[in-house]
Each structure stands twice: as structure tokens, then as C-alpha cells.
Amino acid sequence: MFIQDMKLLAAPYWSAQGRSRAWFTLTLAMLAVAGIIAIQVRWNEWSLGFYNALQNLDAAAFGYHVVELLLLDVAFIACTMAKFQIQQRLLINWRERLTQEFLGKWVDSQRYYRSRFHSVTYDNPDQRIAEDCRIFVEQTLELGLNLLQAVILVVLFSFIMWRISGTLSFEVAGHTMAIPGYMLWLALIYAVIGSGIAHWIGKPLIGLNFMQQRREADFRFGLTRLREDAEVVALSRAQGLESKQLLAQLGLLLSNYARLVRSKKHLLGINAAYERFAFTLPLLLVSPRFFSREIQLGQLTQIASAFGEIQASLSFLIRSYPQIAEWRATRTRLCSFWRELDALPPPVDPVVRSTAGLKLRDFAPLDTQGKPLFAPITLTLREGERLLVRGPSGVGKTTLIRSLAGLWPAHQGIAELDRDGLLILPQTVYLPHGTLHELLTWSDDPARVFNEEAVIEVLHIAGLDHLALHTQGNWSRSLSPGEQQRLALARALLLRPSLLILDEATSGLDTQAEQRLYEALIDRGITLVSIGHRESLSQFHTHALDIKSNQGVGLTENQPA
């Protein structure tokens, strides 16, 4: 599963077009790591000459090694900065590609909407796309390069330790025992024991990190929802309920965080003890050889330094366990999200043929039990004709529109309409940020161009010609619900879709504005399907469809307006 997960998350960048540049950049990062390792090895050799010169009171040798140390430090800083710069370049490029893949998967085939009709286990997709992709890429590069550095250092300093630590001799039951390179074996044993204890104590961090990310995202989403629905909450005087729900989410978040802190505290104690003993242990073990003048001060510090490098590299797991736990939780969240999206059933489009107008044959949306929400509909709406759909709230009128748009998961019967020329205006208007001109002229067809006069004309019909056409604005907040609906209808007048479906799209308009806009739609010969409860709507439609819950449907013909 680990290999499959890594392939899934790495393929968008490392196996896609332009991968040669990615691998070249990674090679540069590895060269920077190699430079850092070479300097660390040289530092170990430097300590031998430096401390021997210090012990022997050799001022000339001391000065030479001071200059060498300064040069090594400058080179180390340069390699560290180069590694950081290259690593960040990799991070930016990989995160961009991975985020694009997840965003495309989320938006493709309208999964962002269809997922609500299926049993899914993922939560907070916005956090997974925006935050988890960043965390995964950032920590994968950091952990990967640090692991590479640790492995190479272990190999190199093992050779050094074997060469300089000498042989430990002792007697057991009258027999002389000798352990060559005994400090190397001690460093290996010390690191293995420490890593085992750290893994045992730090294992709960994986699940706790996974849950903490989820709790944080839930709380952040609750705050975002309160900001977006601020006016509705204020008018409903529901701030008490919102506060209660947010505090409950905060309580869950902090409760899990407290458990996370306890686990980190135990792991921190192990790390502190491990690093402290690793500093003093080699000095204590080698010091008898120093006091017996078997080795000089330089050899003592060189052995202690090599021991420290080996145990530090082998203790990569101990030092990085919290980060590894977070990385593993993030990887799990991303892969489960991707697989859940893959597992969503493909959309079932009821439209079997593209045609002008609208044709339905024994058509009805199905509920979760597979039963029709109302009696199947059979009708033919010719080009330029207009249908008013009526019925009590909750009978399934809006669901009928969702099904015709290909958004509802199940239906019976077939439909014929021009899907490419279909435009649906819901009661709540979608108004992204931008200028009014951009909002009005946006189209799926980038080649379609509208002249300025046509845009000004539809704004005049909608009674919005007082608004600045080329000024950026947050129109969903600055315009009233009625003005937003008029803006949406002005766009429909400009686009002239082959089939326009209005779902309570004039509920916020006064009767005069509603009449003016409907007459403009009729003048343009647009085929209309309207859902509404107002009696005044009948005069604008050539047909009426009455849907009654569990009582069938009735189609009547009106006199043209």
C-alpha cells in the first residue's frame, strides 16, 4: 500500500511531462547534500589535527586549522543555502502539479457536487487540496533528503569509526576477548535501542495527528461558514447556537490536542535523554585510553565526533518521528480522498439526444430507494415554447432540474435537449468576484465575444444600468437578492441559450421587473422552463405542468402571452 500511495502522489510531477527537469533539479539537491556530507567528514578529520595542535601547543598548526575551519564553515553555509533553494523550487513545482491533479479530480464530472449523494468517508476536501498537498510535498522532500544524508553519513563514519576506535580487549574466564571497532558496535546498538523505544512511545502520534488535522479543518470550516452566512445568522439571532456549535468543535479539537501533547512530551523526554547520553557516553568510554596516553586529545575528540555522527544519523527515526507521524497521516488523507473520488459512480446522463426544445418520455427522478419522486412525465416542448412547472414545496421540482442537468444520481425514462445550449438559473445566484462585464459575458465558449452595446442594453432592461460595468466588486454582498436575480437574467438575455430553466429565479423581483424581463426573454424566442408559485407567471408561459406528490402530474396548455 505504501508503494501504491507514493506512486499515486508522485506520478503527477515525477512521471508527467517535464519530468526530466524535475529529476535534474533533484540531482542538484542531492549534489548539495553531498557537499554537506563531505564537509561533515572533513570536520571530523579536522578535529584530529586541531586538538592535537592545541595539546602540543603548536601555534602554526593551530592557525592553519583555524583558517581551514573558517573555509569549511563558509562552504557549509553555501551548500546549506543551495540545498534549501533547490528544495523549495522542487516543493513549488511538485505542489503545483499535485494540487492541479487533485483539483482537477475534484471538479471533473462535477464530483464536488455528486459526492453528496454517495456514502463517502473523506471530510474537508478544501483542506486536503489546499493544505495537505503542501504538507505532503514539503515533508516528503525534507524527510527524503535528510534520510539520504543520514544513510550516507552512517556508511562513511562507520568506516572512520572502525579505523580509529581501535580494539577492546578483556578477559572472560581466563580467555582474552577482543572486539575490533568496538565503538562502532556500541553506536549501532545504542541507536537501535533508542529507535525502538521511540517507535514504541511515538506510535500513537500517527492516529492523533490524523485526527488533529480533521478537527482543525472542521473548526476552520465552521468559522468560514459563519462568516459567509453572517447576515442570515444575525437576522435569525442564531449567534448563540453558532457559538455553541463552534465551542463544541473547539472542545473536540483541544481534547485531541491534549492527547497529542502528552504523546509528544513522552517522545521529547526520550529524545532529550538519548541525545544527552550520546554526548557523554563516548567520552567516558574512550577517556581511559586518553589518560593512559594511548591516544591524544585530537583522537579522543575525533572518536567522540564520529560516534555522535553515527548515532545522530541512525537516530533519524527518533528525531523525525513527530514529522513522520504527521507525514503519514497526511499521505493517508490524500490517498483516501483520491480513491474515494475514483470510487464515485460515473454520472448517469438522462439526455439521449441533442435537440431543440425539450422532450421527456416517462421521465422522473428516483429517490434513494429507487422509487419515482412523482408520476413519470411525458411531454414535448417545441423551440420557443414556455413551460411553467408548479407544485407544492418538496414535491421534487428542483430535483427534476438537477436530473435534467445530469446532477441527480438516478432517474427513469429519457430526455432530449440541447445540453450545450442549456442555462439554469437557480434562486440563489452564483456571482464570483470580478467586473460586471466579466460576469455578464463569461461563457464556456472562449471564442464567443459580446459587444459593449449589447451588454449595456441587457443591463438597461434589468434596471441595473446605474452600476459601473468595469469596476471590480464583491457583487454577492453589494447587491440585494433581487438585484442579483436581475443580473442573472440580464446574462441570460445576453447569452440567449437554446433552453433556459428558471428555478424561482424571479422570486426576489417586483411584478413590474418580472414582467419586463420575461417579455424580453419571450421577444428573443428563448425556450423557457420556469418553476414558481406566483400566479402572475402563468401569463408568460404556453404550457403549465402541475406536479402533485403521489398523485401524478397534469399538463395543460395556456394561451400565449
PEVEN-V907470 format. One line per field, one symbol per residue. phi: phi as a letter, one per 30 degrees, with the letter a starting at -180 (. if undefined). burial: + if it has 16 or more other C-alpha atoms within 10 Angstrom, else -. Layout:
phi->???
burial->???
This chain:
phi->.ddddddddceecdccdidddddddddddddddddddeddddedddddddddddddhcdddeddddddddddddddddddddedddddddeddddedddddddddddehhdecdddcbdbcdbhedddddcddddddedddddddddedddddedddddddddcdicccacbhicdcbcdhdddddddddddddddddddddeddddddeddddddddddddddddddceddddddhcdddddddddddddddddddddddddddddddddddddddddceddddceeddddidbcdddeddddddedddddddcedddcdeddddddddedddddddddddddeddccddcadadiabbbhcadcddcicddadecbabcdeidbcccblddidkdddddedddicddbabibbbadddcdbccddcddbddlddddddcdadcdddbcddddddddddddibdddddccdacddcdcdeddddddddddddddhddbcccchdbdccdddddddddddddediddbbccacddddedcbdbbbccbdhbibbcbccded
burial->--------++-+++-------+--++--++-++++++-+++-+++++++++++-------++--+--++--+---+--++-++--++++++--++++++-+++-++----+--++------+-++-+++--++++++++++++-+-+-++--++-+++-+++-++---------------++++--++-+++-++--+--++--++-+++++++++++++++---+------+--------+---+--++-++--++--+--++--++-++--++--+---++--+---+-----++++++++++++++++++++++++-++++++++++++++++++--+-------+++---++++++--+++++----+++++++--+-+++++++++---+++++++-++++++++++-++++++--++++++++-+---+++-+++-------------+++++-++++----+-----++----+++++++++++++++++++++++++++++---+++-++-+++--+++++++++---++-++++++-++----+-+--+---
